[in-house]
Amino acid sequence: MKLLKKVTYSSAALAILAVSGNVSANHTWNDYHWASKSNTINLKVIDSTTPNWDQELNDSLGAWSQSSSPFIFTVASSDDSSRTRKRCTMVSGQMRVCNAAYGQNGWLGLASINLDSNGHISQGTAKMNDSYDSYWTQAEKNHVMCQEIGHVFGLGHTSEDGSSQKTCMDYSQDVNSQWPNSHDYQLLASMYNHIDSYNSYDDDTGSGGNGCKGGPKKCGKAKGNNEFGLGHKVISADKYEVWVEAESDGTLTVHHVYLAEGHH
């Protein structure tokens, strides 16, 4: 396990983001990915989960960092205060994972990514909604945590009809759909099998790095829930929605919403 622990866009541009297939062997999320100057990405993770989600986070990071994966994770900091978890503010070049009672607003999980001026992921969050505690069996906690983190890497769904591909990236209730499968690892390796001119993730090896080194125009500014709403809904499906927000700095924030049953 490669887990290292340290404790303005036109309407046409928005419409491009709405392209989606129902079942896909190549289940990338519109080719979104982090920019990297190598084939390995050491992504810093901010742990903003309470103890009852710590195991799911650790297990998901472990599952997503198997030997064939391009990702290595460093849990760079932890802040599980109620205010921090509710806000779940993005940090440039890093991924924050949060849980809180966000209200019975229709979603179980919410993955958000900010795209820089080159279309690369420059920061992201994965949120789990404790307001739907009746949904949270152990298998479903694993499934949703694993899936929301997968979206932050740029993965989409293997299916959206409830069928099982035995991966957390499907929408099945199959107990075998809690973790990535071999195809997920193969797809990640393919997605990141090229070299970019800069890193959109925080490549500072010290503690307290300040994010992407591509500059504000490439990396964007840190985004918090006080800075944007969900924006414009561009996809509405039975089990999920996608919303897009054009930010004042010229970047896009894209939200992938995992709907609770019956909240379409």
C-alpha positions as CSV (number, residue, x, y, z in Angstrom):
1,M,0.0,0.0,0.0
2,K,1.5,3.3,-1.1
3,L,0.0,5.4,1.7
4,L,2.3,7.9,3.4
5,K,1.1,9.4,6.5
6,K,2.2,12.7,8.1
7,V,0.3,13.6,10.9
8,T,-15.9,32.9,-17.5
9,Y,-17.3,30.3,-19.6
10,S,-20.1,30.4,-22.2
11,S,-23.2,28.3,-22.1
12,A,-21.7,26.2,-24.9
13,A,-18.7,25.5,-22.7
14,L,-20.9,24.5,-19.9
15,A,-22.9,22.2,-22.2
16,I,-19.7,20.3,-23.1
17,L,-19.6,19.2,-19.5
18,A,-22.9,17.5,-19.8
19,V,-21.7,14.7,-22.1
20,S,-22.2,11.4,-20.3
21,G,-22.7,7.8,-21.1
22,N,-24.9,5.3,-19.1
23,V,-22.5,2.4,-19.2
24,S,-18.8,2.8,-20.1
25,A,-15.8,0.5,-20.2
26,N,-13.8,3.7,-20.4
27,H,-15.4,5.5,-17.4
28,T,-13.4,8.6,-17.3
29,W,-15.2,11.8,-16.1
30,N,-14.9,14.0,-19.2
31,D,-11.1,13.4,-19.3
32,Y,-10.6,15.4,-16.1
33,H,-7.3,14.7,-14.5
34,W,-4.5,16.3,-12.4
35,A,-1.6,17.7,-14.3
36,S,1.7,16.0,-13.5
37,K,5.3,16.1,-14.7
38,S,5.7,12.4,-13.9
39,N,3.6,9.3,-13.9
40,T,3.3,9.3,-10.1
41,I,1.2,11.8,-8.2
42,N,1.8,12.2,-4.5
43,L,-1.5,13.8,-3.6
44,K,-1.8,15.5,-0.2
45,V,-5.0,14.7,1.7
46,I,-6.6,16.9,4.3
47,D,-8.5,14.6,6.7
48,S,-11.7,16.5,7.9
49,T,-13.6,13.4,9.0
50,T,-14.8,12.4,12.4
51,P,-13.6,9.2,14.0
52,N,-16.7,7.3,12.7
53,W,-15.4,7.9,9.1
54,D,-11.7,7.5,9.7
55,Q,-11.6,3.8,8.8
56,E,-13.5,4.3,5.6
57,L,-11.2,7.1,4.6
58,N,-8.0,5.1,5.4
59,D,-9.4,2.0,3.7
60,S,-10.3,3.9,0.6
61,L,-7.0,5.7,0.3
62,G,-5.3,2.3,0.7
63,A,-7.5,0.8,-2.0
64,W,-6.8,3.6,-4.4
65,S,-3.0,3.4,-3.9
66,Q,-2.4,-0.2,-4.9
67,S,0.8,-0.9,-6.8
68,S,-0.7,-0.3,-10.2
69,S,-2.2,3.0,-9.3
70,P,-0.4,6.3,-10.2
71,F,-1.5,7.8,-6.8
72,I,0.4,8.0,-3.6
73,F,-1.3,9.8,-0.7
74,T,0.1,11.8,2.1
75,V,-2.3,12.7,4.9
76,A,-0.8,16.1,5.4
77,S,-3.1,17.5,8.0
78,S,-6.2,16.9,10.0
79,D,-9.0,19.2,11.1
80,D,-12.3,17.7,12.1
81,S,-13.9,20.7,13.8
82,S,-17.6,21.2,13.0
83,R,-17.0,24.5,11.2
84,T,-14.2,23.1,9.0
85,R,-16.2,20.0,8.1
86,K,-19.4,22.0,7.2
87,R,-17.4,24.4,5.0
88,C,-15.1,21.8,3.6
89,T,-13.0,24.4,1.9
90,M,-10.8,23.4,-1.0
91,V,-7.0,23.9,-0.7
92,S,-5.0,24.5,-3.8
93,G,-3.2,21.4,-5.0
94,Q,-4.8,19.1,-2.4
95,M,-7.8,16.9,-1.7
96,R,-10.0,17.5,1.4
97,V,-12.3,14.7,2.6
98,C,-15.2,15.7,4.9
99,N,-18.3,14.5,6.6
100,A,-21.0,16.5,8.4
101,A,-24.7,16.8,8.7
102,Y,-25.2,18.9,5.5
103,G,-29.0,18.5,5.7
104,Q,-31.6,16.4,4.0
105,N,-30.9,18.1,0.7
106,G,-31.1,15.0,-1.5
107,W,-27.5,13.9,-1.7
108,L,-25.4,11.3,0.1
109,G,-22.1,12.1,-1.4
110,L,-20.7,15.2,-3.2
111,A,-17.4,15.3,-5.1
112,S,-16.2,18.7,-6.2
113,I,-13.2,19.6,-8.4
114,N,-11.8,22.9,-9.5
115,L,-10.4,23.1,-13.0
116,D,-7.6,25.5,-13.8
117,S,-7.3,27.5,-17.0
118,N,-5.9,24.5,-18.8
119,G,-8.8,22.2,-17.7
120,H,-6.7,20.3,-15.2
121,I,-7.9,19.4,-11.7
122,S,-6.2,21.8,-9.3
123,Q,-8.0,21.0,-6.0
124,G,-10.9,18.9,-4.9
125,T,-13.2,17.8,-2.0
126,A,-15.2,14.7,-1.2
127,K,-18.1,15.1,1.2
128,M,-20.3,12.5,3.0
129,N,-23.7,13.6,4.3
130,D,-24.4,12.4,7.8
131,S,-28.0,13.7,7.7
132,Y,-28.9,10.4,5.9
133,D,-27.6,8.1,8.7
134,S,-30.2,5.5,7.9
135,Y,-28.5,4.8,4.6
136,W,-25.1,4.3,6.1
137,T,-24.5,0.6,6.3
138,Q,-20.9,-0.4,6.5
139,A,-20.9,-1.4,2.8
140,E,-22.6,1.8,1.7
141,K,-20.1,4.0,3.7
142,N,-17.3,2.2,1.9
143,H,-19.0,2.5,-1.4
144,V,-19.7,6.2,-1.3
145,M,-16.4,7.2,0.3
146,C,-14.5,5.2,-2.4
147,Q,-16.6,6.6,-5.2
148,E,-16.4,10.3,-4.2
149,I,-12.6,10.0,-3.9
150,G,-12.5,8.3,-7.3
151,H,-14.4,11.3,-8.8
152,V,-11.7,13.6,-7.5
153,F,-9.1,11.7,-9.6
154,G,-11.3,12.1,-12.7
155,L,-13.1,8.8,-12.8
156,G,-16.8,8.5,-13.8
157,H,-19.2,5.6,-13.4
158,T,-18.9,2.2,-14.9
159,S,-22.7,2.1,-15.0
160,E,-25.7,4.2,-13.9
161,D,-28.5,1.6,-14.1
162,G,-27.8,-0.2,-10.8
163,S,-25.9,-3.1,-12.4
164,S,-22.8,-4.3,-10.7
165,Q,-19.3,-4.3,-12.2
166,K,-17.9,-5.1,-8.7
167,T,-16.4,-1.6,-8.3
168,C,-17.2,1.3,-6.1
169,M,-17.6,3.3,-9.3
170,D,-20.9,1.7,-10.1
171,Y,-24.3,2.4,-8.5
172,S,-25.0,-1.2,-7.4
173,Q,-26.0,-2.3,-3.9
174,D,-23.8,-5.4,-4.5
175,V,-21.6,-6.0,-1.4
176,N,-18.7,-6.5,-3.9
177,S,-19.0,-2.9,-5.1
178,Q,-17.2,-1.3,-2.2
179,W,-13.7,-0.9,-3.7
180,P,-11.9,-0.3,-7.0
181,N,-11.5,-3.2,-9.4
182,S,-8.7,-4.0,-11.7
183,H,-10.2,-2.0,-14.6
184,D,-10.3,1.1,-12.4
185,Y,-6.5,0.8,-11.8
186,Q,-5.9,0.2,-15.5
187,L,-7.9,3.2,-16.5
188,L,-6.1,5.4,-14.0
189,A,-2.8,4.2,-15.3
190,S,-3.9,5.1,-18.8
191,M,-5.3,8.5,-17.8
192,Y,-2.0,9.5,-16.2
193,N,0.3,7.8,-18.7
194,H,1.6,11.2,-20.1
195,I,3.7,14.0,-19.0
196,D,2.4,17.6,-18.4
197,S,4.4,20.8,-18.3
198,Y,3.5,21.5,-14.7
199,N,2.1,19.8,-11.6
200,S,-1.4,21.0,-10.7
201,Y,-1.1,19.2,-7.3
202,D,0.9,20.4,-4.4
203,D,4.4,19.0,-5.0
204,D,6.0,20.7,-2.0
205,T,7.7,17.9,-0.1
206,G,7.8,20.0,3.1
207,S,5.0,20.3,5.6
208,G,2.8,23.3,4.9
209,G,3.3,23.7,1.2
210,N,0.9,26.2,-0.4
211,G,-0.4,24.2,-3.4
212,C,0.0,24.0,-7.1
213,K,3.1,25.6,-8.5
214,G,1.6,26.6,-11.8
215,G,0.5,30.0,-10.6
216,P,-3.0,31.5,-10.0
217,K,-3.9,31.4,-13.7
218,K,-3.2,27.7,-14.0
219,C,-4.0,26.6,-10.5
220,G,-6.8,28.9,-9.4
221,K,-7.5,30.1,-5.9
222,A,-8.7,28.0,-3.0
223,K,-12.5,27.6,-3.1
224,G,-14.8,27.4,-0.1
225,N,-18.6,26.9,0.1
226,N,-18.9,30.6,0.9
227,E,-17.5,31.4,-2.5
228,F,-19.7,29.4,-4.8
229,G,-23.0,27.6,-4.9
230,L,-23.6,24.5,-7.0
231,G,-24.1,26.8,-10.0
232,H,-25.9,25.4,-13.1
233,K,-27.2,21.8,-13.3
234,V,-25.9,20.3,-16.5
235,I,-26.8,16.6,-15.9
236,S,-29.9,15.2,-14.2
237,A,-30.1,11.5,-13.9
238,D,-31.8,8.9,-11.7
239,K,-29.0,8.5,-9.3
240,Y,-26.8,11.6,-9.7
241,E,-26.5,15.1,-10.9
242,V,-23.6,17.3,-12.2
243,W,-23.5,21.0,-11.5
244,V,-21.0,23.6,-12.9
245,E,-20.0,26.9,-11.5
246,A,-18.0,29.5,-13.3
247,E,-15.7,31.2,-10.8
248,S,-14.6,34.9,-10.8
249,D,-11.0,33.9,-11.4
250,G,-11.9,32.2,-14.7
251,T,-11.8,28.6,-13.4
252,L,-14.6,26.1,-13.2
253,T,-15.8,24.2,-10.2
254,V,-17.7,21.0,-11.1
255,H,-19.8,19.1,-8.6
256,H,-20.8,15.4,-8.9
257,V,-23.8,14.7,-6.7
258,Y,-24.6,11.2,-5.5
259,L,-28.4,11.3,-4.9
260,A,-30.1,9.6,-2.0
261,E,-32.8,7.1,-3.1
262,G,-36.0,8.8,-4.2
263,H,-34.5,12.3,-4.4
264,H,-34.3,12.6,-8.2
